Amino acid sequence: MKEPAFVLRKAAALALLATPLAFGATTVVAEDVSAPSFAVVDGTVITVQEVESALSGAISQKFYHRRPREEQLAALRQEVSEGLVNRVLLVKEASRRGIAVDSDKVSADLSAYKRRIRDASQWERLLPELTRALEEKNIVSQLEATTRSVADPDAAQIERYYATHTNLFTEPEQFRVSVILLRVDPSSPRETWDATAAQAEALVERLGQGEDFAALARAHSQDDTAAKGGDVGYLHRGMLAQNVEDLLDKMEVGSVSEPVRILEGVGVFRLADRRAPRLKPIDAVRERVIEMWQREQGEQRWQDLIAALRAKSEITMDPQYAERSGNGLRPEQPH
C-alpha cells in the first residue's frame, strides 16, 4: 500500500532530526493514519515508516559510511524504537506541565535546517512537520533540563560518593620514558628497516658500555625530544604503542630496551621512573565529585521519569514488526 504523503513528510522530517538519543517526535493520532503502525502509545501512532526513517538517520550519524554489523543494527533499532516511544510520552508530559516552546530557539534551528535544503518546494513541503518536530524536541529538552537539575550534595553525600567511586579519582600508573628514535618512512623497503635496526643495536651496545643516554639522544635521535636528551616525560597507559607498553611493563627503572620497531621508525627506550596508581585527596577533586554526583543523580531522575510515564501509559506494539526487525522489543499490554 502506498504511504500517504503526509506520513512520508513526517518521516522525512524525522530523518533530518534523528539521532539515537534525541529524536524529534513526529507522531500522529491513531485514527488519522492508514500507514502500517509500529506502536500505539496512549492513542498516538508511531508508524513503521517513522521508525525506519529514524533508524536510517541514526545509522548515518553513528556509522557514517560504514555498514553496521547485524548485532549493532539490532541494538540501534531497539534504541531508536524505544526512543520514539519515550518521546511520545515525554512530549505529552511536557505539554501537561505547560512548558512553552522557545520560539527563538526553534526559529534558529529552522534556519539551520533551511540552509541544508536548497530546493524551495521541498522546504515548503517539509516545513510544517519539521516545525512541529522541533517544537516537540524543544519542550522535551526543557523538561529534561528541569528534571536533571539537581542541587549541590551535602558534605556527607560528597564523602560517600568519593569513597564508593575511588576508581574515578585515582591517577593511573605513570612511567617516565626517554627515547632515541631513528625515523623510517613506513613505506621503506625491508633493507632500510634492517639497516636502521642495526644502527639502533649499535647505540644499545654503546649504552651497555656506559655511554650517557641523554648525550646519545641529542646526537642521534630524530624525535622532537632530542634536545631534551630524549626525555618524553611522564605518560600513562594508552599513550604509547602497545608493543612499547608491553616492553616497559617488563623493564626495571633505569634499564634500556632493545631496539623496538614502531610506526615512526626504530626506537630505543629508557625507563626513567615508574609511579604507582594514586588516589587523589578529596580536597583536590571536590568539584569533580560534585559534578559527577549531580550528573549521576540527574540521569537517575530522568530514567525514573521515563519509567514512571511508561508504567502508567497504554503502549501496544506490533509483534510482527518487532519479530521481523529483530530489535528485541516485545509487544506490551495496556496497563
Secondary structure, 3 states (H helix, E strand, C coil): CCCCHHHHHHHHHHHHHCCCCCCCCCCEEHHHCCCCEEEEECCEEEEHHHHHHHHHHHHHHHHCCCCCCHHHHHHHHHHHHHHHHHHHHHHHHHHHCCCCCCHHHHHHHHHHHHHHCCCHHHHHHHHHHHHHHHHHHHHHHHHHHHHHCCCCCCHHHHHHHHHHCHHHHEECCEEEEEEEEEECCCCCCHHHHHHHHHHHHHHHHHHHCCCCHHHHHHHHCCCCCHHHCCEEEEEECCCCCHHHHHHHHHCCCCCECCCEEECCEEEEEEEEEEECCEECCHHHHHHHHHHHHHHHHHHHHHHHHHHHHHHCCCEEECHHHHHHHCCCCCCCCCC
